[in-house]
Amino acid sequence: IAPVFSYIFFTTLMSSGLPTNMPAGVVDLDNTSTTRTIIRNLDAFQQTKIVAHYGSFNEAREAIQRGEIYSFYYIPEGTTEKAIAGRQPKVSFYTNYSYLIAGSLLYRDQRTMSELASAAIGQSTLLAKGATEDQAVAFLQPIVINTHPLNNPWLNYSVYLCNTLFPGILMLLIFLNTIGVEIKENTAKELLHLADNSIVTALVGKLLPQTILFFIIAVFYNVYLYGFLHYPCNSGIFPMLLSGLLLVLASQAVGLFFFGLFGTLRLALSAASLWGVLSFSISGFTFPVMAMHPTLQALSVLFPLRNYFFLYANLALNGYPLIYAWHSVVALIIFMLLPFFVLKKLRTIMLHYTYIP
């Protein structure tokens, strides 16, 4: 129930792709037709909604501190006059970066509006001096940039985040549910007895039903994302289902390895929680691994979610055949081998370990 609830929560939270109509304010001390046009154009941006006009900088600053607006655009007195005279007036915009997404998007809108306003005033000045419209445009923008975002042309944040956030949540829950429940409930010896004292039989019997359940959840989020929400999946859904199965098996293996490595339920849960949470940062879906410190780049391969992200990027986004992502498949299979290094210790723990709350 927990992962399914999380999936529906995050997709409905980001259903429009980006937050829209975020409240912003304006301090227009010039109050001319030019500055009013700038404000109207700023309000027309999808992410920005001008909700208030303030009479001074301090009033707008206090509104940000009270949480009424995320940003405000400051136009000092004499801006239009200086612009027409070519004296380079300065406008300012202030954003609250305590809210990273809101601050970043409003900063982008206000900076874009400043550049457009500067170009508009420059064009008017050039036309007034006798230049043709083509000459003015060529002078103001000698190079025109066409942006074509690959694989996510809508710039939908939900596409960026959910495709790795969903398997990451599932991986973290697998880490925490694979470890040592029998020790806590004092049923480990009974489990081994039912398995004829075979640790392999005991682990397979315990984990196989969980594997089936977790794989069903992996199938659900893949069908939900690519079938129902129609997110980009250029490889077809079956390679992504295979990737989900590999992630489930690798996550279970890592959970067992932590328990066998540390030998105590408390330390194993702490290590699994830390490793799972770090996976979100070091997988590369919010901040590129290639821009991290070389040490962190080397350590990133030790996280199952990082290898799953490679599979997602190569298969679903780029549409490459699975063979081009073979190194990520091999890495996840290597994770599955980790429990074999601690099988003997796991059997000893299940026979002799006493849980202390």
N, C-alpha and C positions, 0 to 999 in steps of 0.2 A: 504494500500500500504506500509506503513512504516514497520510493522512487517514482511511482506513477503519479502521486500527488505533486512531487517536485517538478516532473516534466510538464504537467498541465499548468502548474503555477507559472513557470518561467515562460512558457510559450504564450500564455494569455497576458502576462505582464508586458511582454515585448511584441504584442500582436501586430502593432503598426510598424515594427522594424526599428524606429527611432522615436524617442519622446517628442511630442509636438506641443506647440503653443505654451512654451515655458515662460513664466512671467518675468518681464524685464521692465526697467524704468528708463526715463529720459530726463536729463537736465539740459534744457535748451535756453541758454541765456542770450542767444542771438535773436531767435524768434523772427526769422525772415522766411519768405516763401521758399528759398533754397533749402534752409534747414528743416522746414516742415515737410518738404518733399523727401528729404533724406529719412526722416522719421517714419513717414508713411511707407517708404520702400523697405525700411528695416522691419516694420510690422508685417509686411507681406511675406517675409521669410517663413517657411513652414515651422521651424523650431522656435521662432521668437514671437512673443505676443506682448506688445507694449501695454502695460496695465496701469501705469501711473506716470504723471509728469511732476517733477519736483522743482522747487524754486531755488535750491542750492545743493552744493556737493554734500554737505553734512546731512541734509534730509535724506538724500538717496543712500548714503553710507549707512545711516541708521536703519533704513528700510531693509537693506541687505542683512544687517546684523540681526534684525528681528525675524528674518526668514520670509519676508513678504515677496521679495524678488531675488533672482539669481544673479542679476547683473544690471548695470545701467550705463547709458551712453551719455557722455558729457560733451556739450558743445559750448565753448566759451563765447563771450560777447565779442563781436567784431569778426567772426569767422568768415562770413560771406564777403565782407568788405576786403579783408586781407586776401581771400582767394581770388577775387576779381583783379586785385592789384598785383597779384603774383608774389605775395609776401609769405607764402607757405604757412597758413594757419595750422594749429594743432588741435585735434580732437582727441578725447581720451575715452577709453571704455574699461570698466572694472567688472570683474567676474568673481564669483565665490567658488573657489576651487576646492572647498570642503566637499562639494558635490561634483565629482570629477566629470561625469558624463554631461551633466547640465552645464557646468562651467566651460567645458571644451567646445560643446556645440554652439553655445551663445557667443563664445569668443570668436569662433569661426564666422558666424553670421555677421558680427559687428566689424570684424576686420575686413570681410568681403565688402560690406556696405561702405566702409571708409575708402577702400580702393576704387569702388565704383563711383562714389561721390567725387573723389579727386579727379577721376577720368572725365566725368561729366562736366565739371567746372573747367578743366583743361580744354575739353572740346569746345565749350562755349567761347573761351578766350581765343582759341585759334580761329574759330569761325568769324569772330568779331574782327580779327586782324586780316581777314580776306582769304584764309585757307579754305579749300574745298573740304567737303565732308570726308572724302576718301583720304585726302592728305592728312586731315586731323586724326582719323582713326589709325592710319599707318604710323604716325608719329607717336601716338599714345600707346599703341599695342603693336609693335613691329613684328612680334612673334605670337601667333595664336596657338594656344595649347588645347588639343582635343584629348580629353581623359576617357579611357575605356577600361573600367575596372573588370578584371577577369573573374569569371565564375560566380561573382556576386554583384552584377551590375546595378542592383537596387541599393547597394550599400546598406543592406539590412543587418542590423546588429544581432538580431536573433539567429541569422544564418551563421555569423561569426562565432557566436557564443554557444548556442544550444547543441551543436553537433559534437562538441567536445565536453561541454558541461554535463550533458546527460550521461555519457559513459563514465565520466569522472565521479559523479554521484553514485552510480551503481558500483564502481570499483571500490569506493570508500566504504560503502555498506557491506560489500563482500569481505573486505579486510576485517571489519569489526564483527561480523557474524560467523566467520570461519573459525575463530580462535577460542578454544578452551571452554566452551559452555559446559561440557561434561565434567571438567575439573571443578567448576563453580558449583554444579549441582550434585557433585560426588557420585557420578554414574560412570566414570571412566573405566573402572575395573569391570563393571558389568558389560560395557561395550566390548572390551577386549575378550571377555569370557564368551560372549555371543559370537565373536569372530574367531573362536578357537585360538586365541592369543596371537593372532596375526595382525600386526599393525596395518599392513597394506589393506587387508580385508575390512578392518574397522574403518579406515579412512575412506575407502571407496563406498562402503555402505552408508557412512554419515554424509559424504559430500555429494553423491550422485543425485539424490532428490533435490538438494540445493542447486546443483548445477543445472538441472532441468528447469527449476523455477526461475533462476537468474537468467537463463538463456531465453525463456519466454518473455521476461521483461526486456531483454535486449532486442528481441524480435518486435516487441510492442513499440519501443521508441524509434526503431528504424522504419517501421510501417507508418507510424505517426508522423515522423518528420518528412519522409520521402513520398509516402503514398497519400497521406491526408493533407499535410501542409505544403506539399510539392516543393520542398527545398531541393537545390541542385544535387543530382545524383547521376553523374555521367557514366558511371560504371555499371549501372543496374544495381538492384537491391541485394542480390545474392552474395556478391563479394563483401558487402557491408555486413551481412548476416554472419558470414564466416569470420570477419574481423571481430564482431561482437562475441562470438563463441570463443575465439582465442583470448579476448580480454577477460572473459569470465573465468576461464581455466587458469590463466596467468595470475589473476587476482587471488583466486583460491590458493594457488601454490605459494604466492608471496605471504598470504596470511598464515598458512601453516609454517612457513619458514621462520617467520618472526616468532611464533610461539615456541618452536623447537630451539631457536637460537637463544632466546632470553630465558626460557624455562619458567617464567612466572607470568600469570595472567595480566597483572597490572602493567608490567614493563612491556609485554607484548602488545597490549591494547594501546599504550602510549606511543610506542614506536610505529604501529600501524596507522594511528591517527595522524602523527606527524608526517609520515611518508605519503599518506593519502592527500593531506592538505597541501603539502609542497608540490604534489603532482600538478595541481591546477596552475601554479605559477611557472613551473619549469617545463611544462609540456610544450609551450610556445604558441598557444592559441590567443594569448592576450599580449605577450611581449616576445619578440622574435629571439629564439635561442642564439642565433648567430650574432646578436648584439650583446649577449651576456659575456661575463668574464670567461676566459678559456677554461678555467676549472669547472665552472657550472656547465659549460657546453659539454665537457667530458662526462660529468655526472648525470646529465639529462637522460642518457641511454639506460640508466638504472631504474627508470620509472616506466611501468607498463603503459601509462596513459600517453607518454611521449611517443612510444612506438605505435599506439593506436592512432594518434594524431597524424603520424606519417601515412598510415594506411588511409585514413579519411581524406587527407589532402591529395594523395596520389590517385586514389580510386574515385571517390565521390566528386571531388572538385575538378581534377584534371582528366579523369576518364582513362587513366593508363591501365593496361592489363596488370593483373596481380603479380606477374613475374617481375615487373619493374619495382615492386615494393617488397621483394623477397627478404631483404635484410630485416625489415620490421617483423615479418612473419617468423623468421628464425629467432629474433630476439624474444618474441613472446613465447615461442616453444622452449627456449632456454630457461625462461622464468618458470615454466612448468616442471623443470627438472630440479628446482631448488629443494623441494621437500625430501628428495632422496638422500640429501646430505645430512638430514637431521632425523631420519626415521628411527634410528636406534635411541636417540635422546627422547623423541616423542613417546616411544614405548615406555621408557623409564619414567618419564613424567606422569604418564597415565597410570602407571602401577604404584608409584611411590609418592607423588606430590600431594600435599595436603593444602587445600585452599584456605587462606586466612583472609577474611574480609578486611 
